[in-house]
Amino acid sequence: MNTEFTLSDRTLTLIRYPAKHQHKSLQAWDSADELLIEHIGQELPALSGSQQPWILFNDDFGALGCRFAEEQPVWVSDSKIAELSFKENLATNQLPAVTMQDCLAPLPDSPALVIIKIPRTLALLESQLLALRKVAGPQTVIVAGAKVKTVTRSVLALFEKLIGPTKTSLAKKKSRLIFCQPDPEVLSREIKNPYPTVWPCRLPNGQTLQVANHANVFSRQSLDIGARFLLEHMQVSDHDNLLDLGCGNGVLGLNALSMAPNAKVTFVDESYMAIASARLNVENNFPEQVNQCRFVASNCLESLLNQLARPSYTKVLCTP
């Protein structure tokens, strides 16, 4: 297992959380991280005099956050596992604490530098750029990085549409960088934020819910085949204490509340946007049952198992 990341005469010890489950062929950084670190290292002298914040998006396991921890970036991620990886890697390398927040929290104004690892979900990138355009200015330096196959025309078109003129670097080690210059004219355009998306979901008992999905939630505009199948075969009673594991928008737990109004439901997901979607859907569709529900961002059951008083559940709902 390779955990020693050496670049520009600096070595960091980095793991993928949880380290005990990290496959020996995997490491906690990639060539896009390396390109970003090399490029930003060259830009540091020009940025060193700025008192404005840095923002760092979608740092998979904290390689970028650890490398630039001394710059005190605002570290933004939708992933609880990424957050846990970053915290452990900061501690291992004895680095200063960094401000961490999820993708729905407000961004700091007028950032000097924005570093983006392009996410797998185009909708998440769009949501993040929509948030960024509210705080970026002409002096903001925006650099993104990803594997070549991820830097598609659709990705570049989003930057052009929402932020400003965009260009790419040459490919190196199967990755490339994206450079985007914020354009005041582009930033001043009124563009409607489509997130969260809301769509009608008809349950097997005939009740129709209005289901909201934030940008990074799986099957954002319809039921996936697994959820549809499970909904038709669920059996729930008012005495059940249910766990909706990997809840996404929470549709399984919502169906449980529809079938058994007195049931208790704990919604668990590693995506903060999923947890926010599930909470919003309970509030909008079953407001009187919100107090029967818990919403937990967690690596599988870890947060629940680490509690002093471990909860007990009668049923676990999950569509892997």
Secondary structure as GFF3:
##gff-version 3
##sequence-region A 1 320
A	DSSP	beta_strand	4	7	.	.	.	ID=ss1
A	DSSP	beta_strand	10	13	.	.	.	ID=ss2
A	DSSP	three_ten_helix	19	21	.	.	.	ID=ss3
A	DSSP	alpha_helix	31	47	.	.	.	ID=ss4
A	DSSP	beta_strand	54	57	.	.	.	ID=ss5
A	DSSP	alpha_helix	63	67	.	.	.	ID=ss6
A	DSSP	three_ten_helix	69	71	.	.	.	ID=ss7
A	DSSP	beta_strand	74	76	.	.	.	ID=ss8
A	DSSP	alpha_helix	80	92	.	.	.	ID=ss9
A	DSSP	beta_strand	99	101	.	.	.	ID=ss10
A	DSSP	beta_strand	113	117	.	.	.	ID=ss11
A	DSSP	alpha_helix	122	132	.	.	.	ID=ss12
A	DSSP	beta_strand	141	147	.	.	.	ID=ss13
A	DSSP	three_ten_helix	148	150	.	.	.	ID=ss14
A	DSSP	alpha_helix	153	162	.	.	.	ID=ss15
A	DSSP	beta_strand	166	168	.	.	.	ID=ss16
A	DSSP	beta_strand	175	180	.	.	.	ID=ss17
A	DSSP	alpha_helix	184	188	.	.	.	ID=ss18
A	DSSP	beta_strand	197	202	.	.	.	ID=ss19
A	DSSP	beta_strand	208	213	.	.	.	ID=ss20
A	DSSP	alpha_helix	225	233	.	.	.	ID=ss21
A	DSSP	beta_strand	241	245	.	.	.	ID=ss22
A	DSSP	alpha_helix	251	259	.	.	.	ID=ss23
A	DSSP	beta_strand	264	269	.	.	.	ID=ss24
A	DSSP	alpha_helix	272	285	.	.	.	ID=ss25
A	DSSP	three_ten_helix	287	292	.	.	.	ID=ss26
A	DSSP	beta_strand	293	297	.	.	.	ID=ss27
A	DSSP	alpha_helix	302	305	.	.	.	ID=ss28
A	DSSP	beta_strand	315	317	.	.	.	ID=ss29
###
